[in-house]
Amino acid sequence: MSVKRRELVRHLEKNGYILFREGARHSIFYKGDIMVPLKRRTQIDNITANRICRQAEIDEIF
């Protein structure tokens, strides 16, 4: 299964993360001293989405 990138971005923003910069292959979000890279693809598999949530120290919902 996979998750739409937009859903994961909304989940990050709802938990206080802000877009720091856009790269060629990743978008970087930050909150305080935590930075989280997010691939620039339309679909992200659930395992990767949950790892991003763990890295961001927020609830895993996927």
C-alpha positions in Angstrom: 0.0 0.0 0.0 1.0 3.6 -0.4 0.2 7.0 0.8 -0.2 10.2 -1.2 2.7 12.6 -0.6 0.2 15.4 0.0 -1.4 13.5 3.0 2.1 13.1 4.6 2.9 16.8 4.1 -0.4 17.7 5.7 0.3 15.4 8.6 3.8 17.0 9.1 2.3 20.5 8.9 -0.5 19.7 11.3 2.2 18.7 13.8 4.1 22.0 13.5 6.6 21.2 10.7 7.5 23.9 8.2 8.9 23.6 4.7 12.6 24.6 4.9 13.7 24.2 1.3 13.0 22.3 -1.9 15.8 20.2 -3.5 16.0 18.3 -6.8 14.8 15.1 -5.2 13.7 15.9 -1.7 11.8 18.6 0.3 13.2 19.3 3.7 10.8 20.1 6.6 11.9 21.3 10.0 10.6 21.9 13.5 13.0 23.2 16.1 16.2 21.2 15.7 14.7 18.2 13.8 15.0 18.2 10.0 13.1 15.6 7.9 13.7 14.9 4.2 10.6 13.9 2.1 11.0 12.4 -1.3 9.4 14.3 -4.2 7.2 11.5 -5.5 3.4 11.4 -5.8 3.1 8.1 -3.8 5.2 7.0 -0.8 4.9 3.5 0.6 3.6 3.0 4.1 6.8 1.7 5.5 8.7 4.8 4.4 5.9 7.1 5.6 6.0 5.6 9.0 9.8 5.9 9.2 9.5 9.6 8.3 6.9 10.0 11.1 9.3 8.2 13.6 12.1 10.4 12.5 9.9 13.5 13.0 8.9 12.2 16.4 5.2 12.3 15.6 2.4 9.7 15.6 2.5 7.1 12.8 -0.9 7.1 11.1 -0.2 5.1 8.0 
